[in-house]
């Protein structure tokens, strides 16, 4: 399974009835983070996302979801404190009621999902933060497809940066990705000491109408497997986590 990444799509609204069950899996710190959200919907979505993440990790590791402990990397990327018997890497993204969880054995992984918003200042943001290769490719896209191309680029780029572990603070222009959503995702250039493009796997994820999503793995030729997460898989009876 080291040459495969699994990406789980989670409908957070459909999973809302599991909030209490998911909260029962969380650590005290996670519960405090959940309760900092002012809106009940945001509190619920955080708790459900973290609960499902714990359930997915526990199922893969054959361990208790409640007993899992997390640590933060130098730039805040969470990781398991103990991944025995596997070195299991993970990453999470969410946007407007949709969450993605990516699991990878041995290889660093990043995932991102973005809702397409045509009202955003696409050219202005691209001019400030995109690499020259990306700006050129985006400029060549017809105006009617510009928003799709922009958010395809953004989700691909952020997935790479999340795999590296820096997120967007690591410098958006240091990695150049392809922009055309009608063509396979590709890492075009790396302007830093990281692995070159041929040592990566970058792929789009089908996230539904109005969304762009991508997963990046720091290893070549990794198989990408997508799943629609079902509560029955990890919580067959909501009263018994």
C-alpha positions in Angstrom: 0.0 0.0 0.0 3.1 2.3 0.0 2.5 3.2 -3.6 -1.1 4.2 -3.1 -2.9 7.2 -1.6 -6.5 6.9 -0.5 -8.7 10.1 -0.5 -12.0 10.1 1.3 -14.8 12.6 0.4 -17.0 13.4 3.4 -20.3 15.2 3.1 -20.3 17.1 6.3 -24.0 18.0 6.2 -25.0 14.3 5.7 -22.6 13.4 8.6 -24.1 16.0 10.9 -26.1 13.5 13.0 -22.8 11.9 14.0 -21.6 15.1 15.9 -22.0 13.7 19.4 -20.4 10.4 18.4 -17.4 12.2 16.8 -17.0 14.5 19.8 -16.7 11.4 22.0 -13.6 10.5 20.0 -11.8 13.8 20.4 -9.1 14.9 22.8 -9.6 17.7 25.3 -7.6 20.0 23.0 -9.7 19.1 20.0 -12.9 19.8 21.9 -11.6 23.2 23.0 -10.8 24.0 19.4 -14.2 22.9 18.3 -15.9 25.1 20.9 -14.0 28.2 19.9 -16.1 28.4 16.7 -19.0 30.8 17.2 -21.3 29.3 14.7 -22.8 25.9 15.6 -22.4 24.7 12.0 -18.7 25.4 12.1 -18.3 23.7 15.5 -20.2 20.6 14.1 -18.1 20.4 11.0 -14.8 20.6 12.8 -15.9 17.9 15.3 -17.2 15.6 12.5 -14.1 16.1 10.4 -11.7 15.3 13.3 -13.9 12.4 14.4 -14.0 10.8 10.9 -10.2 11.4 10.6 -9.6 9.5 13.8 -11.9 6.7 12.7 -10.2 6.3 9.4 -6.7 6.4 11.0 -7.8 3.9 13.6 -9.2 1.5 11.1 -6.1 1.6 9.0 -3.8 1.1 12.0 -6.0 -1.4 13.9 -6.0 0.8 17.0 -8.5 2.8 19.1 -9.6 6.1 17.6 -9.8 7.6 21.1 -6.2 6.7 21.9 -4.6 8.4 18.9 -2.3 11.3 19.7 -1.2 14.1 17.3 1.8 16.4 17.1 2.3 19.5 15.0 5.3 19.9 12.6 7.5 23.0 12.5 4.9 24.8 10.4 1.8 23.4 12.1 1.1 20.4 9.9 -0.4 17.7 12.2 0.9 14.2 12.2 0.5 11.1 14.3 2.7 10.9 17.4 3.0 7.1 17.0 2.2 5.4 13.7 3.1 1.9 14.6 2.6 -0.6 12.9 2.6 1.7 9.8 4.2 5.0 9.1 0.8 6.5 8.1 0.8 10.0 6.7 -2.4 12.1 6.4 -3.8 15.4 5.4 -7.2 17.1 5.6 -9.0 19.8 3.7 -12.5 21.2 3.8 -14.6 23.8 2.1 -18.3 24.7 2.3 -19.6 21.4 3.6 -17.1 19.1 1.9 -14.1 17.5 3.6 -11.3 15.5 2.1 -9.0 13.1 4.1 -5.9 11.7 2.3 -4.0 8.7 3.8 -0.6 7.6 2.5 1.8 5.0 3.8 5.4 6.2 4.1 5.0 9.2 1.8 4.2 12.8 2.7 0.8 13.8 1.4 -1.2 17.0 1.0 -4.8 17.6 -0.1 -6.8 20.7 -0.9 -10.3 21.6 -2.0 -11.5 25.0 -3.1 -15.0 26.3 -4.0 -14.9 28.1 -7.3 -15.7 31.8 -6.8 -15.7 33.8 -10.0 -16.0 37.1 -8.1 -12.5 36.8 -6.7 -9.8 39.1 -8.2 -8.3 36.2 -10.2 -5.7 38.2 -12.2 -4.7 40.3 -9.2 -4.1 37.4 -6.9 -2.3 35.4 -9.7 -0.1 38.4 -10.4 1.0 38.6 -6.7 1.3 35.0 -5.8 1.6 32.7 -8.8 4.8 31.6 -10.5 5.6 33.1 -14.0 4.8 29.7 -15.7 1.4 29.7 -14.0 0.6 33.3 -14.8 1.4 32.7 -18.5 -0.8 29.6 -18.6 -3.6 31.3 -16.8 -3.5 34.3 -19.2 -3.9 32.0 -22.2 -7.1 30.6 -20.8 -10.4 32.0 -22.3 -12.2 34.4 -19.9 -15.1 32.0 -19.5 -12.8 29.3 -18.1 -10.5 31.6 -16.1 -12.1 30.9 -12.7 -12.0 27.1 -13.2 -8.3 27.4 -14.2 -7.4 29.7 -11.3 -8.9 27.4 -8.7 -7.5 24.3 -10.3 -4.1 25.9 -10.1 -4.6 27.0 -6.5 -5.8 23.6 -5.3 -3.0 21.8 -7.0 -0.4 24.3 -5.7 -1.7 24.2 -2.1 -1.8 20.4 -2.1 1.9 20.4 -2.9 2.7 23.0 -0.2 0.7 21.0 2.3 2.6 17.8 1.4 5.9 19.7 2.0 4.5 20.8 5.3 4.7 24.5 5.0 1.3 25.4 3.6 1.1 28.7 1.7 3.5 30.3 4.1 6.2 28.3 2.3 5.9 30.6 -0.7 3.3 30.1 -3.4 5.6 30.9 -6.2 8.3 28.3 -5.3 6.2 25.5 -6.9 4.7 25.9 -10.3 1.8 23.6 -11.4 -0.4 23.3 -14.5 -3.6 25.4 -14.6 -5.8 23.8 -17.2 -8.5 21.8 -15.4 -9.2 19.8 -18.6 -5.7 18.4 -18.6 -4.0 16.1 -16.0 -2.5 17.9 -13.0 1.3 18.3 -13.3 4.0 19.8 -11.1 6.0 21.9 -13.6 8.9 23.4 -11.6 10.4 23.5 -8.1 12.3 26.7 -7.1 13.8 25.4 -3.9 15.7 22.4 -2.4 12.8 20.1 -2.5 12.3 17.0 -4.7 12.1 17.8 -8.4 8.8 17.4 -10.3 9.5 13.9 -11.5 9.6 12.7 -7.9 6.0 13.7 -7.2 2.5 12.5 -7.9 0.0 15.3 -8.4 -3.6 14.5 -9.3 -7.0 16.1 -9.4 -9.8 14.8 -7.2 -13.4 14.8 -8.3 -15.1 16.9 -5.6 -18.4 17.8 -7.3 -19.8 20.7 -9.2 -18.5 24.1 -8.1 -15.3 22.7 -6.5 -11.7 22.0 -7.5 -9.6 19.6 -5.5 -6.2 17.9 -5.7 -3.8 15.6 -3.9 0.0 15.6 -3.9 2.3 12.8 -2.8 6.0 13.2 -2.4 6.7 10.0 -4.4 6.4 9.2 -8.1 3.8 7.0 -9.8 1.5 6.6 -6.7 -1.9 5.2 -7.4 -4.7 7.6 -6.3 -7.9 5.9 -5.0 -11.0 8.0 -4.2 -13.8 6.9 -1.9 -17.1 8.5 -0.8 -17.0 8.0 3.0 -20.0 6.3 4.5 -20.9 6.5 8.2 -21.8 2.8 8.1 -18.2 1.9 7.5 -16.8 3.4 10.7 -19.9 4.2 12.8 -22.4 1.4 11.9 -24.4 2.3 15.1 -24.1 6.0 16.0 -24.7 5.2 19.7 -21.5 3.0 19.8 -18.4 4.6 18.4 
